[in-house]
Amino acid sequence: MSARISKHNPLTWLASLRLTVVLLAMGMYLIFVGTLAQVENGIWWVVEHYFREGRWGVVQVEFDVFRALLYPGSEQKWQGSHPFPSGFVIIGLLLANLLAAHAMRFKITGKGGTLWLGIGLIVLSSAVTGYTVLEPQTSARIQQDVMLMLGIWAVPMAVLGVGCHLVFGGRKAGIVLVHAGLILMLVGEYITGLGATEGRMLIPEFGASNVIIDSREVELAFVSDLGGDRQQHVVVPEDMVLSAHESEDKITDEALPLSVRINAYMPNSVGKAAFRNSDPTDISWEVSEKPTVTGTEQSEDRPSAVATLYEGDERVGQYVLSTWETIPPARVEVDGRVWAVSLRFKETHLPYTLQLNDFSHDLFTGTSTARNFSSDMRLQAANDAESRDAYIKMNHPLRYDGKAFFQAGFFQQPMNRNLGTILQVADNPGAWVPYLSCVVVTVGLSMHFVVSLLRYGRRARA
Amino acid sequence: MTNETDEPVGVTATQHLQRWLPLALSLLVLAYLLMGVQRAGKPEGLARFDYDAFGKIAVSEDGRVKPIDTVARNALLMISGKQSLKDEMLLPGDNGVEQPAVVWYAELVAGLPESNERRVIRIDDPEVLGLLGKTTEDGKYYALNDFFSDDPSDPDAPFFQVGRLAEQALQVRDDQRTRFQDHIIGLRQKLGTIAELRTMLSPFVAAPAEAGQEWEPVVRSRNAAPEPSALDRPTRATWFAVAQALGENNPDAFNAAVAEHQAVVSAAEPGPSRKAAFERGFNRYAPFAKGVALYVLAGILGLAAMLLRSVLPVGWYTALWRSGLGILVVTFLLHTAALIVRIWLQGRPPVTNLYSSAVFIGWALVGGAILLEKITKLGVASFAASAGGVATLIVAHNLAKDGDTMGVMVAVLDSNFWLATHVITITLGYSATFLAGFIAIVYIVLGMCTPVLDRKAGRAMAGMVYATVCFAIVFSFVGTVLGGIWADQSWGRFWGWDPKENGAILIVLMNAIILHARWGHLIKERGLMVLAVGGNIITAWSWFGTNLLGVGLHSYGFMDGAMYWLAGFAASQMLIMAVALMVPVELWWSFRRPSKPGVQGADSTTSRPDPAGAGA
């Protein structure tokens, strides 16, 4: 079909199905080793190192990942690694391959008025669909209700199908749509990688919280009471903490009441209490490093640091700062204000609070398997008129302020054994993309299927 | 062969036979299956004790109401690897007759001496056998008595040693345990199960007496005392009457007590009781065991049809082919009925765990193959489907050793909507990929090792594989996306790179590779087949491998060896791929050039039945 185009044309090479197959196979390999790597590493580490990033688009595949497959149970770590293009590079090349293929092989078959009508329909349907996802109010509405979303998209998607049929002809229109949908899905994953945030809220029964915790990242926090129930938080983000640890420089900033030198940093740790002078109230804490959690373990990393605090150039003291709740923050008085200094999981503070009135979970008779969890909540909005009761349970999130609050689990307070709820909070600006791309692909596949069936029928009759 | 069609009047007796034989055979199989239904309702075991009624009694175990029969079978399967008492497990009193698992359970509950003498505990590890002072030559099956010495308080009796050693082994991280430690933990679990049954801590037999109550055990345990209400429930008294009658070896009292207990339970929980009684019949009917046997039969007929296509006269070939397909269809109906019964018993869509996924994959594979067979009429799809049906049902049988096959669902999976959409589509994707892979294996073996694969059949098979891969990519893609949507709806994350998700996308990519390579003319028939066999490896990996990564090698029964089975399967598929790639097509038996000119491949097919729609 592309016989007229010179073999030496680089576009021919870029558009070739051979390249498609090679790239797909490379993608398979990367996903496979990325799966194996989760035996020894945390899932987020793998996502960052194998799928999303990589220096200069190159990731290092450690030979050690094959140990779990070939010699399970062996403790000896395998040395060495080989470079491989990162997920982003492979996806980028696949996109280029796809676009080149469409540019070269997919001829526009419509002519004159038909062609322009087709283009018009495509533009119109894309514009309508685009409006539903980009206009904030409509977007929020449809993301709360999948059925409504599909209903709203039904007509523009049908129009889109007709438009493509007019432009590309019956044989190719379906394929064009399938690939367009796939591109949309990859773009969506890119947006998610950049813009999505997720975290958790832990709220004890009868308690309230406005804090979302993201345990994938830590921050160094300076907290001081301002009177009433107001607090001032000044935080140093994780990458600054890590680079300060590496360079051994002090972290100094006008906004910070103190300067900090990070003497030691442990990505995962255990804490131990030591009693000084046999006095049970005089506790000092020791932390020691622990291997980071792997993808198959059901726990999370608990980073700790040892830091020296300075007031100006004057050394205040050395402290153990840890994400373990049991280890209290360092308390330092500066200019008459007490600052609590701690290493904590990254926090986001909401302008509204969620209060847990009642948490319930049922177990299956005679087992410790949960049948369901649910939380009776009170949403206390900044603007009092918006406050309301909310009921969150498995598969039934609360959606508010562009965020979705999902029932994720529960915890038991060590002191009074009261229960508390764990909510997963997700805020993904690209959450609608997979839905739309799914619909586009489905329309494309259906069109292709119907056209193939009709063609098969015609041939069978002939 | 052609003279038959020249006959001007009517049809000959041979033709009658050829026409009616397949139907007769299929009806015969159907009649056998229906008679089995009738037989499953009849009493079994020692005639004087009504173990049939006993097995139907509803109890609650692991959060599900089920018949005692299921409890006894699952426990015995976990402990001995068998679902009934036979061979080594029989006692002289049984007169060599196989006994149902409920007999063993009844002996345990009543504390009869037989329960200590039955050799039901299977031990495979020679080191563990050493604890009992035995070697592998003494056999694999041991009785409770073997775990105690004459002095009941002897702290060094094997029973206590196993407890101590298992306690210690559990402190070791699961991927660092020795084989001995793994087996000791497994043995402790077996002994623990026996202890729970004997002490009546599990299953719960006290049915709720009034609304709002739960099932309770009839005894107090150290850990969880039963609700005081359970102690004065009527079911407690009737249950102990059953146990007492057994202990006194009084069949009349036993039968009366069972009837009375059953009446009380049915009155309290009529719906679950009825289901439990039905489940007991379902267990006895053993549809999947029958299915394996019949799939083997259908497979043999399909194989014969495939191999003898060019040798047999058209009439006989058609009769053979139709017989195979007829039996396959009847077996498929059995498989379907069994699936429907499971859906009804569980109140859930068909796939809820690994066991049911195996059953469903087999079902879909056979269903798809029957459609292909109707179109291509080569016997190939029938044979591939039969092989797939046998393989998946055997896998299912081994998975059943992990416990109840209709266990409860954890909260996040408790959504019939998503189980019915995402799980079903993704499983259909597995089935289709496997079907394409199995047909490809048949192509490779037929082509290399037999002379029967002519061009037309080859093209027809390539058509089948291509069409199946098209279906596979649609199902696996839609299933994967639906899974993402479920995840987005459940915890706000469409894609999380978790091993199971990655496994699903690998299947999509594999099928995409096959299709794009084909569209780009990068592969021909052989390449298509080799890649389709590769699809088997990927699918097996997604199905089991990703689970094994998290599970490690610590679990018992089937999963213990699953990694090795999986590796073996992958190696066998790679071997097939490598051989198919390395041996030049000219050397394949079916594709050797005919030495005499004039006899060309295409012409030699004229006497064969025309596979309608071949190459479509």
Interface residues (C-beta under 8 A of the other chain):
Chain A: S16 L17 R18 T20 V21 L24 A25 G27 M28 I31 F32 G34 T35 L36 Q38 V39 I43 V46 V47 F51 A68 P72 G73 E75 V146 M185 G188 E189 T192 A196 E198 G295 T296 H361 L363 F364 T365 G366 T367 T369 A370 R371 N372 F373 M394 N395 P397 A404 F406 A408 Q424 V425 A426 N428 A431 P434 Y435 C438 V441 T442 L445 Y456 A460
Chain B: S60 E61 D62 G63 R64 D175 Q176 S202 F204 E214 W215 P217 V408 V410 A411 V412 D414 S415 V474 F477 V478 V481 G484 I485 D488 Q489 S490 W491 G492 R493 F494 W495 G496 W497 D498 P499 N502 G503 I505 L506 L509 M510 A512 I513 H516 A517 W519 G520 L522 I538 T546 L549 G550 G552 L553 M563 G613 A616
